[in-house]
């Protein structure tokens, strides 16, 4: 039987994108949770604070994986739109009466 990669170019291979996305999500979740656990062990005494740092690390990992996966699927996460700047040409010497000295 023919391989599926013959039929679909790499940018349309959704199965490969999902595999990469799941792999990235699991790795970032685990690594950031371990980083949060290590940081919580060093910085906090209370078990609640330690678990909170683990949860914060896990949230950072999932959030960064979501951002990277949305780029992988050629979308973009919700962003604030930058203000549009409209440039006007500078006035010539003879056209601007307000800037002349008296």
C-alpha positions in Angstrom: 0.0 0.0 0.0 1.2 3.5 -0.8 2.4 5.8 2.0 0.2 8.8 2.9 3.1 11.2 2.5 3.0 10.7 -1.3 -0.5 12.2 -1.5 -0.3 15.1 0.9 2.4 17.9 0.9 3.8 18.5 4.4 1.8 21.6 5.1 -1.4 19.6 4.7 -0.4 16.6 6.7 -2.8 17.0 9.7 -1.8 13.8 11.4 1.9 14.8 11.6 0.8 18.2 12.9 -1.3 16.6 15.6 1.5 14.2 16.6 4.0 17.1 16.9 1.5 19.2 18.8 0.7 16.4 21.3 4.4 15.6 21.8 5.1 19.3 22.4 2.2 19.7 24.8 3.2 16.7 26.9 6.9 17.6 27.1 6.2 21.2 28.0 3.6 20.3 30.6 5.9 17.8 32.3 9.1 19.9 32.1 7.4 23.1 33.4 5.6 21.2 36.2 8.9 19.8 37.3 10.4 23.2 37.2 7.5 24.6 39.2 7.9 21.7 41.7 11.7 22.4 42.1 11.1 26.1 42.4 8.3 25.5 45.0 10.6 23.2 46.9 13.3 25.8 47.1 11.2 28.9 47.7 8.1 27.9 49.8 7.5 26.0 53.0 3.8 25.5 52.8 2.5 22.6 50.8 -0.3 24.7 49.4 2.3 27.2 48.0 4.3 24.4 46.6 1.3 22.9 44.8 0.4 26.4 43.6 3.9 26.8 42.0 3.5 23.3 40.3 0.1 24.4 39.0 1.6 27.7 37.8 4.4 25.9 36.0 1.9 23.5 34.4 -0.2 26.4 33.2 2.8 28.1 31.7 3.7 24.9 29.9 0.3 24.3 28.5 0.0 28.0 27.4 3.3 28.0 25.6 2.4 24.7 23.9 -1.0 26.1 22.8 0.7 29.1 21.3 3.2 27.0 19.4 0.5 24.6 18.2 -1.7 27.4 16.9 1.3 28.6 14.9 1.9 25.1 13.7 -1.7 24.9 12.4 -1.1 28.3 10.7 -3.4 30.2 13.0 -2.5 32.7 15.6 -3.6 33.1 19.2 -5.8 36.0 20.1 -3.7 39.1 20.3 -4.4 42.7 20.9 -4.3 44.7 17.7 -1.6 47.2 17.5 -2.8 50.8 16.9 -2.6 51.9 13.3 -0.4 54.9 12.7 -1.3 57.1 9.8 1.6 59.1 8.5 1.0 62.5 6.9 3.6 64.2 4.8 5.5 67.1 6.5 4.4 70.6 5.4 6.6 72.5 3.0 8.2 75.9 3.9 5.6 78.1 2.1 2.5 76.1 3.2 2.7 76.2 7.0 1.7 79.5 8.5 1.5 78.3 12.1 5.2 77.5 12.5 6.6 80.8 11.2 8.3 83.0 13.7 6.9 86.5 14.2 
